[in-house]
Amino acid sequence: MRLSLAMIVKNEQERLAHSLESVQGLVDEIVVVDTGSTDRTVEIARAHGARVEFFPWGEDFAAARNAALGFCTGEWILVLDADESIDARDHGLLREALEAPGVQGYALWIRNYLRSGAIIGGEGVAQRNDGLYQEGSQFSHHCSRRGLRLFRAQSEPVYRGRIHELAELYFEERSLSVQSLEAVIHHFGKTDWDRDRAKQAGYLQIAKAEAHRCPQEPQAHYNVLQEALMVEDWPAALGAAEAFLRLQGGAPLLVYLGAAKALQGQGRHLEALDYFSPVLAKEPTNAAALGGRGESLWKLGRHTEAQADLLQAMESDPGFTLPFITLAGLLRDQGDIEMARRVLEAGLDQNPRDESLWIHLVGLSARRSPERVAADAWDALQAVPDGGKGIWHQIVIQSLLQRDSLAEAALVLQRGLEAFPGDPELKALEARLGL
């Protein structure tokens, strides 16, 4: 069985090489469809053995995806994005799956890697990284879901949806056999928050246009909700959640939590409580709902109830770090700085590489305990060497310079510039040190 890789790309010179290297020896053909790159994407693709085709971008991911499928010549097709990869551990499992008689496709795990567990995804709260794969091992958490990404070549267009395009409906409508496979697609797009947020702003406009065109389609409103939450467009997120609930009962968790988050973002905490209730009625220990309700209770001045919810959320799922951060904020505002610190440290005991917890601990020290900030920043860098957006490096360097430890400061600066080569503050320190 010949296996083709189908990929659509645009300006992915930073990520593409790793993705294509990860499938060497797995796929028999690499098809990369470029939708308008202006960087070295096409050159990199060809250097890795890809056949590059071109498709004009029309703000329709399904159309581009189907074009890529049409260029493939293999009996089976694996669909990846440029910020995704396959670990060598799963190559054998994937090749073996192609020989199963009668199976038309496989739903694989898609791991969306994260730098923090303080995230709620469409499938629930972030999970701690189990460390089973080399791919993604540097990241503390992930949100995972199933996705139909490996299937036999079809004679018709497979994908639907201008955004968050899906192949599943095509196979369901034709009663084609799709099985689950315990192989993983490793997705790194969520690990660069600034880059991902910029992309989501464009995706939101596509999602809004699709929902306007198909107002009776729940999935279209769900797509708007996902993108609006990413860019904190609270009115759009609330409107999408309400539209989904009008159209379809049995809404996914994200719809209720998304509506609550949108209300919280607008300062409407009393109304937000109503959206946590149906989740907790079904799942009394749901960490996302408990943590979210605790935040609103805090903002409403109901501190005792808030602390109870947040503590229960932390106990229910210690890998979900947002309740630790929220409780620390509540305690900080009450003036109990030492207890706030202990809460963050408890979260780090459970999640030592969680960047958000380190950010809040260093921030707490910077504001309230200057004598601790350099030590905290140093500990943060040991846990997350490319974290802190250069700020942790700056704090440590300044502390070392005050002690005339020039060699150590130069070493930390070098590491900072490797992680953040264009950071202006680090470049200024480089000039100051004469490096």
ZAMAR-118950 format. One line per 3 residues: number of its first residue (from 1); for each residue x, y, z of C-alpha. Coordinates in Angstrom, 1 decimal. Layout:
residues N
NUM) X,Y,Z | ...
This chain:
residues 435
1) 0.0,0.0,0.0 | 1.4,3.4,-1.0 | 0.9,6.1,1.5
4) 0.8,9.8,0.5 | 1.3,12.8,2.8 | -1.1,15.6,1.9
7) -0.2,19.1,3.4 | -1.4,22.6,2.8 | 1.0,25.4,3.7
10) 1.6,29.1,3.7 | 4.8,30.8,5.1 | 5.8,27.9,7.2
13) 9.6,28.1,6.8 | 10.2,27.8,10.6 | 8.2,24.6,11.1
16) 8.0,22.7,7.9 | 11.4,21.0,7.9 | 10.7,19.3,11.2
19) 7.3,18.1,10.1 | 8.7,16.6,6.8 | 11.6,15.0,8.6
22) 9.3,13.2,11.0 | 7.6,11.3,8.2 | 10.8,10.2,6.3
25) 10.6,6.4,6.0 | 6.9,6.4,6.7 | 5.3,7.9,3.6
28) 6.0,7.0,0.0 | 5.0,10.4,-1.4 | 5.0,13.9,0.0
31) 2.5,16.4,-1.6 | 2.8,20.0,-0.4 | 0.2,22.4,-1.7
34) 1.3,26.0,-1.2 | -1.4,28.7,-1.0 | 0.8,31.8,-1.4
37) 4.0,31.6,0.6 | 6.4,34.6,0.4 | 9.2,33.0,2.4
40) 11.4,29.8,1.9 | 8.5,27.4,2.4 | 8.5,26.0,-1.2
43) 12.3,25.7,-1.2 | 12.3,23.8,2.1 | 9.5,21.5,0.9
46) 11.4,20.5,-2.3 | 14.6,20.0,-0.4 | 12.8,17.3,1.7
49) 11.5,15.5,-1.4 | 8.1,17.0,-1.7 | 6.2,17.5,-4.9
52) 5.0,21.1,-4.6 | 1.7,22.2,-6.1 | 0.0,25.5,-6.0
55) -3.6,26.5,-5.1 | -4.9,30.1,-4.8 | -6.0,30.9,-1.3
58) -9.8,31.6,-1.2 | -10.3,31.6,2.6 | -11.6,28.1,2.4
61) -9.6,25.4,4.1 | -11.8,22.5,2.8 | -11.2,23.6,-0.8
64) -7.4,23.7,-0.3 | -7.5,20.4,1.6 | -9.4,18.7,-1.2
67) -7.1,20.1,-3.8 | -4.2,18.5,-1.9 | -5.9,15.2,-1.8
70) -6.5,15.4,-5.5 | -2.7,15.6,-6.2 | -2.0,12.5,-4.2
73) -1.4,9.2,-6.0 | -1.2,6.8,-3.0 | -3.9,4.3,-2.0
76) -3.8,5.8,1.5 | -3.5,9.5,2.5 | -2.1,10.9,5.7
79) -3.1,14.6,6.3 | -0.8,16.8,8.4 | -0.2,20.5,8.9
82) 3.3,22.1,8.8 | 3.3,22.5,12.6 | 2.5,18.7,13.2
85) 4.7,15.7,13.2 | 4.7,11.9,13.6 | 7.0,10.3,16.2
88) 9.1,7.4,14.9 | 7.5,5.2,17.6 | 4.3,5.2,15.7
91) 5.6,4.5,12.2 | 5.2,0.8,12.4 | 1.7,1.0,13.8
94) 0.6,3.3,11.0 | 2.1,1.1,8.2 | 0.5,-2.0,9.7
97) -2.9,-0.3,9.8 | -2.9,0.2,6.1 | -3.2,-3.5,5.5
100) -6.4,-4.0,7.5 | -9.1,-5.3,5.1 | -12.3,-3.3,4.8
103) -11.1,-0.4,6.9 | -11.5,3.0,5.0 | -10.0,5.3,7.6
106) -8.5,5.8,11.0 | -9.2,8.4,13.7 | -5.8,9.3,15.2
109) -5.0,11.1,18.4 | -4.1,14.8,17.8 | -2.1,16.1,20.7
112) -2.1,19.9,20.9 | 0.9,20.7,23.0 | 0.8,23.5,25.5
115) 3.2,25.4,27.8 | 0.8,25.3,30.6 | -2.0,23.4,32.1
118) -4.1,26.5,32.7 | -6.0,25.8,29.5 | -9.5,24.6,28.7
121) -9.8,23.1,25.2 | -12.7,21.7,23.2 | -12.3,18.3,24.8
124) -11.8,19.6,28.4 | -8.9,20.7,30.5 | -5.3,20.3,29.6
127) -3.6,17.0,30.5 | -0.1,16.6,31.9 | 2.3,15.3,29.3
130) 2.9,11.6,29.9 | 6.4,11.7,28.3 | 5.8,8.6,26.2
133) 7.0,10.3,23.0 | 10.1,12.1,22.1 | 8.0,14.5,20.0
136) 6.6,17.1,22.3 | 8.5,15.9,25.3 | 9.7,19.4,26.2
139) 6.1,20.7,26.8 | 4.3,20.3,30.1 | 0.7,19.7,28.9
142) -1.5,18.9,26.0 | -5.2,18.8,25.0 | -6.0,15.8,22.9
145) -8.8,14.8,20.6 | -9.5,12.2,17.9 | -9.4,13.3,14.2
148) -9.8,11.4,10.9 | -6.4,12.0,9.4 | -5.5,8.7,7.7
151) -7.9,7.3,5.1 | -8.1,5.6,1.7 | -8.0,7.9,-1.3
154) -11.5,8.7,-2.4 | -12.9,9.7,-5.8 | -14.8,12.7,-4.5
157) -13.9,15.7,-2.3 | -13.7,14.6,1.3 | -13.4,17.8,3.4
160) -16.2,20.2,4.3 | -16.0,23.5,6.2 | -14.3,26.7,5.3
163) -12.6,26.6,8.7 | -12.0,23.7,11.1 | -12.6,21.5,8.0
166) -13.7,17.9,8.7 | -13.5,14.7,6.8 | -15.6,12.8,9.2
169) -19.0,13.7,7.7 | -18.0,12.3,4.3 | -17.3,8.8,5.8
172) -20.3,8.8,8.1 | -22.8,9.6,5.3 | -21.4,6.7,3.2
175) -21.2,4.3,6.1 | -17.5,3.8,5.4 | -15.6,1.9,8.1
178) -13.5,4.2,10.3 | -11.6,2.8,13.3 | -9.6,4.3,16.1
181) -5.9,3.9,16.0 | -3.6,4.5,19.0 | -1.2,6.6,17.0
184) -0.6,10.3,17.7 | -0.2,13.4,15.6 | 1.9,15.9,17.5
187) 0.7,19.5,17.0 | 2.9,22.4,18.1 | 0.8,25.4,16.9
190) -0.4,26.2,20.4 | 3.1,26.4,21.9 | 3.7,29.8,20.3
193) 1.0,31.9,21.9 | 1.6,35.2,20.0 | 1.8,33.5,16.6
196) -1.2,31.4,17.3 | -3.3,34.3,18.5 | -2.4,36.3,15.3
199) -3.6,33.4,13.2 | -6.8,33.0,15.1 | -7.8,36.6,14.4
202) -7.9,35.8,10.7 | -9.7,32.5,11.3 | -12.4,34.2,13.3
205) -13.3,36.3,10.3 | -13.7,33.2,8.2 | -15.7,31.5,10.9
208) -18.0,34.5,11.3 | -18.6,34.6,7.5 | -19.4,30.8,7.5
211) -21.9,31.2,10.4 | -23.6,34.1,8.6 | -23.9,32.0,5.5
214) -25.1,28.9,7.5 | -27.0,30.3,10.5 | -28.8,27.0,11.2
217) -25.6,25.0,11.3 | -24.4,24.4,14.9 | -20.9,23.5,13.9
220) -20.5,26.9,12.2 | -21.3,28.7,15.5 | -19.1,26.3,17.4
223) -16.2,27.3,15.2 | -16.9,31.0,15.9 | -16.9,30.2,19.6
226) -13.5,28.5,19.5 | -11.8,31.3,17.6 | -13.5,34.1,19.5
229) -12.3,32.7,22.8 | -8.8,32.6,21.5 | -8.7,36.3,20.7
232) -11.0,37.4,23.6 | -13.8,38.6,21.4 | -16.3,38.2,24.2
235) -19.5,39.4,22.5 | -18.8,37.1,19.5 | -18.1,34.2,21.8
238) -21.2,34.7,23.8 | -23.4,35.1,20.7 | -22.0,31.9,19.2
241) -22.5,29.9,22.4 | -26.1,31.1,22.7 | -26.8,30.3,19.0
244) -25.4,26.8,19.4 | -27.6,26.2,22.4 | -30.7,27.4,20.6
247) -30.0,25.0,17.7 | -28.8,21.9,19.5 | -29.3,20.3,22.8
250) -26.6,18.3,24.5 | -23.9,20.9,23.9 | -20.2,20.1,24.3
253) -18.5,21.2,27.5 | -16.8,24.1,25.7 | -20.1,25.7,24.8
256) -21.2,26.2,28.4 | -17.7,27.1,29.6 | -17.2,29.4,26.7
259) -20.4,31.3,27.4 | -19.3,31.6,31.0 | -15.9,32.8,30.1
262) -17.3,35.4,27.7 | -19.6,36.7,30.4 | -16.6,36.8,32.8
265) -14.7,38.8,30.2 | -17.4,41.4,30.2 | -17.6,41.5,34.0
268) -21.0,39.7,34.2 | -20.0,37.2,36.8 | -23.5,36.7,38.3
271) -24.8,35.6,34.8 | -21.7,33.4,34.3 | -22.7,31.3,37.3
274) -25.8,30.1,35.4 | -23.6,28.4,32.8 | -21.5,26.5,35.3
277) -24.6,25.0,36.9 | -25.5,22.5,34.1 | -22.0,21.2,33.9
280) -21.7,20.7,37.7 | -25.1,19.1,37.8 | -23.8,16.3,35.5
283) -20.2,16.3,36.8 | -20.0,17.7,40.4 | -16.2,17.4,40.4
286) -15.5,18.9,37.0 | -12.4,20.9,37.5 | -13.0,23.4,34.7
289) -16.4,24.3,36.0 | -15.4,24.4,39.6 | -12.4,26.6,38.9
292) -14.5,28.9,36.7 | -17.3,29.2,39.2 | -14.7,29.9,41.9
295) -13.3,32.8,39.8 | -16.8,34.4,39.5 | -17.6,33.9,43.2
298) -14.3,35.7,44.0 | -15.2,38.6,41.8 | -18.6,38.8,43.4
301) -16.9,39.0,46.8 | -18.0,35.6,48.0 | -14.5,34.6,49.0
304) -15.3,31.6,51.2 | -17.3,29.9,48.5 | -14.7,30.8,45.9
307) -11.9,29.2,47.9 | -13.9,26.1,48.5 | -14.6,25.7,44.7
310) -11.0,26.4,43.8 | -9.6,23.9,46.4 | -12.0,21.2,45.1
313) -10.9,21.9,41.5 | -7.2,21.6,42.5 | -7.9,18.3,44.3
316) -10.1,17.0,41.4 | -7.4,17.5,38.8 | -4.0,18.8,40.0
319) -2.8,18.9,36.4 | -5.2,21.7,35.6 | -3.3,24.6,36.8
322) -5.7,27.5,36.3 | -7.4,27.0,39.8 | -3.9,27.4,41.4
325) -3.4,30.6,39.6 | -6.9,31.9,40.4 | -6.6,31.1,44.1
328) -3.2,32.7,44.3 | -4.7,35.8,42.8 | -7.5,35.8,45.4
331) -5.1,35.4,48.3 | -2.8,38.1,46.9 | -5.7,40.6,46.7
334) -6.5,39.8,50.3 | -2.9,40.6,51.2 | -1.9,37.1,52.1
337) 1.3,37.0,49.9 | 2.9,34.1,51.6 | -0.1,31.9,51.2
340) -0.5,32.9,47.6 | 3.1,31.9,47.1 | 2.5,28.5,48.7
343) -0.4,27.8,46.4 | 1.7,28.5,43.3 | 4.5,26.4,44.7
346) 2.0,23.6,45.3 | 1.0,23.8,41.7 | 4.6,23.6,40.6
349) 5.2,20.6,42.8 | 2.6,18.9,40.7 | 3.5,20.6,37.4
352) 7.2,21.6,37.5 | 7.4,22.7,33.9 | 4.2,24.8,33.8
355) 5.1,28.2,32.3 | 2.1,30.0,33.6 | 2.7,29.0,37.1
358) 6.3,30.2,36.9 | 5.2,33.5,35.3 | 2.8,34.1,38.2
361) 5.4,33.1,40.9 | 8.1,35.4,39.4 | 5.5,38.2,39.0
364) 4.4,37.8,42.6 | 8.0,38.1,43.7 | 8.7,41.1,41.5
367) 5.8,43.0,43.0 | 6.0,41.9,46.6 | 9.3,40.2,47.3
370) 12.2,41.8,45.4 | 14.7,39.8,47.3 | 13.3,36.6,45.9
373) 12.7,37.5,42.3 | 16.2,36.6,40.9 | 16.1,33.2,42.6
376) 12.6,32.5,41.3 | 13.5,33.6,37.8 | 16.6,31.4,37.9
379) 14.5,28.4,39.0 | 12.0,29.2,36.3 | 14.7,29.1,33.6
382) 15.9,25.7,34.9 | 12.4,24.3,34.5 | 11.4,26.1,31.2
385) 14.6,27.3,29.5 | 12.7,29.0,26.7 | 10.0,30.5,28.9
388) 9.3,34.0,30.2 | 9.7,35.8,26.8 | 13.2,36.9,27.8
391) 12.1,38.6,31.0 | 13.4,35.9,33.3 | 16.8,36.0,31.5
394) 16.9,39.8,32.1 | 16.1,39.5,35.8 | 18.9,36.9,36.3
397) 21.4,38.8,34.2 | 20.8,42.1,36.1 | 21.2,40.2,39.4
400) 24.5,38.7,38.3 | 25.8,42.0,37.1 | 25.1,43.5,40.5
403) 27.3,40.9,42.0 | 30.0,41.4,39.3 | 29.5,37.9,38.0
406) 30.2,38.8,34.4 | 31.0,35.4,33.1 | 27.8,33.9,34.5
409) 25.8,36.8,33.2 | 27.3,36.4,29.7 | 26.3,32.7,29.7
412) 22.7,33.4,30.7 | 22.6,36.1,28.0 | 23.8,33.7,25.4
415) 21.0,31.3,26.3 | 18.5,34.1,26.3 | 19.5,35.2,22.8
418) 19.3,31.6,21.6 | 15.7,31.5,22.8 | 14.7,35.1,21.9
421) 17.2,36.3,19.2 | 15.4,39.6,18.5 | 14.6,40.6,22.1
424) 15.6,44.3,22.3 | 16.3,44.3,26.1 | 18.6,41.3,25.7
427) 20.3,42.9,22.7 | 20.9,46.0,24.9 | 22.5,43.9,27.6
430) 24.6,42.2,24.9 | 25.9,45.7,23.9 | 26.5,46.6,27.6
433) 28.6,43.5,28.1 | 30.5,44.2,24.9 | 29.7,40.7,23.5
